[in-house]
Amino acid sequence: MIVLFLGVVVLPVFAGLYWMSRCGAATRTTGRLCYRARRGLFTRCRDHGFQIVARGDLLAVGFFALAYGGLRLWAIVN
């Protein structure tokens, strides 16, 4: 049971926290995600201006939703 909890709850939470700490904006040349640290919660790194929602933000929300679903699954199984 602990492996299930670690796999479906703890791992997605840490992945969501990682993406909350990164810029996550798409680069202009290649379109890949920026991995630089943020300056604040709703800001980007020094190379990217203000964006309301970036792909990294969507990844963070997705990982937190996955962790919540995993927690509900773990509660049902346990």
Buried (B, 14 or more C-beta within 10 A) or exposed (E): EEEEBEEBBBBBBEBBEBBBBBBBBBEEEEEEBBEBEBEEEEEBBEEBEEBEEBBBBEBBBBBBEBBEEBBEBBEEEE
